[in-house]
Amino acid sequence: MEESNLLWKEKALQRRAENKELIKRKKELTKSRDNWKRKHIAQKSRADSLEKDLISIKKKLNGILLE
């Protein structure tokens, strides 16, 4: 009986340690994901802005060439 209690306690301690590691890893992954998401949004915003500028320049260039 005493041996089974020790095994149970040992397994419980292992699970607790594993859960702590998983929680820590989850926080790291969430932080990393949020960082990459922020970078992506900034990059997309810049690309959209450059695309608008390109369209504007093309229109102006076509206007000049058609004169």
The 8 nearest C-alpha neighbors of each residue, nearest first, counted from 0:
[[1, 3, 2, 4, 5, 6, 7, 8],
 [0, 2, 4, 3, 5, 6, 7, 8],
 [1, 3, 5, 0, 4, 6, 7, 8],
 [4, 2, 6, 0, 5, 1, 7, 8],
 [5, 3, 7, 1, 2, 6, 8, 0],
 [4, 6, 8, 2, 3, 7, 9, 1],
 [7, 5, 3, 9, 4, 8, 10, 2],
 [6, 8, 4, 10, 5, 9, 3, 11],
 [9, 7, 11, 5, 6, 10, 4, 12],
 [8, 10, 6, 12, 11, 7, 5, 13],
 [11, 9, 13, 7, 12, 8, 6, 14],
 [12, 10, 8, 14, 13, 9, 7, 15],
 [11, 13, 15, 9, 10, 14, 8, 16],
 [12, 14, 10, 16, 11, 15, 17, 9],
 [15, 13, 17, 11, 16, 12, 18, 10],
 [14, 16, 12, 18, 13, 17, 11, 19],
 [15, 17, 19, 13, 18, 14, 12, 20],
 [18, 16, 14, 20, 15, 19, 13, 21],
 [17, 19, 21, 15, 20, 16, 14, 22],
 [20, 18, 16, 22, 17, 21, 23, 15],
 [21, 19, 23, 17, 18, 22, 24, 16],
 [22, 20, 18, 24, 23, 19, 25, 17],
 [23, 21, 25, 19, 24, 20, 18, 26],
 [22, 24, 20, 26, 21, 25, 19, 27],
 [25, 23, 21, 27, 26, 22, 20, 28],
 [24, 26, 22, 28, 23, 27, 21, 29],
 [27, 25, 29, 23, 24, 28, 30, 22],
 [28, 26, 24, 30, 25, 29, 31, 23],
 [29, 27, 31, 25, 30, 26, 32, 24],
 [28, 30, 32, 26, 31, 27, 25, 33],
 [29, 31, 27, 33, 28, 32, 26, 34],
 [30, 32, 28, 34, 29, 33, 27, 35],
 [33, 31, 29, 35, 34, 30, 28, 36],
 [32, 34, 36, 30, 31, 35, 29, 37],
 [33, 35, 31, 37, 32, 36, 30, 38],
 [36, 34, 38, 32, 37, 33, 39, 31],
 [35, 37, 33, 39, 34, 38, 32, 40],
 [38, 36, 34, 40, 35, 39, 33, 41],
 [39, 37, 35, 41, 36, 40, 42, 34],
 [38, 40, 36, 42, 37, 41, 43, 35],
 [39, 41, 43, 37, 42, 38, 44, 36],
 [40, 42, 44, 38, 39, 43, 37, 45],
 [41, 43, 39, 45, 44, 40, 38, 46],
 [44, 42, 46, 40, 45, 41, 39, 47],
 [43, 45, 41, 47, 42, 46, 40, 48],
 [44, 46, 48, 42, 43, 47, 49, 41],
 [47, 45, 43, 49, 48, 44, 50, 42],
 [48, 46, 50, 44, 45, 49, 43, 51],
 [47, 49, 45, 51, 50, 46, 44, 52],
 [48, 50, 52, 46, 51, 47, 53, 45],
 [51, 49, 47, 53, 48, 52, 46, 54],
 [52, 50, 54, 48, 53, 49, 55, 47],
 [51, 53, 49, 55, 50, 54, 56, 48],
 [54, 52, 50, 56, 55, 51, 49, 57],
 [53, 55, 57, 51, 56, 52, 58, 50],
 [56, 54, 52, 58, 53, 57, 51, 59],
 [55, 57, 59, 53, 58, 54, 60, 52],
 [56, 58, 60, 54, 55, 59, 61, 53],
 [59, 57, 61, 55, 56, 60, 62, 54],
 [58, 60, 62, 56, 57, 61, 63, 55],
 [59, 61, 57, 63, 62, 58, 56, 64],
 [60, 62, 64, 58, 63, 59, 65, 57],
 [63, 61, 59, 65, 60, 64, 58, 66],
 [62, 64, 60, 61, 66, 65, 59, 58],
 [65, 63, 61, 62, 66, 60, 59, 58],
 [64, 66, 62, 63, 61, 60, 59, 58],
 [65, 63, 64, 62, 61, 60, 59, 58]]
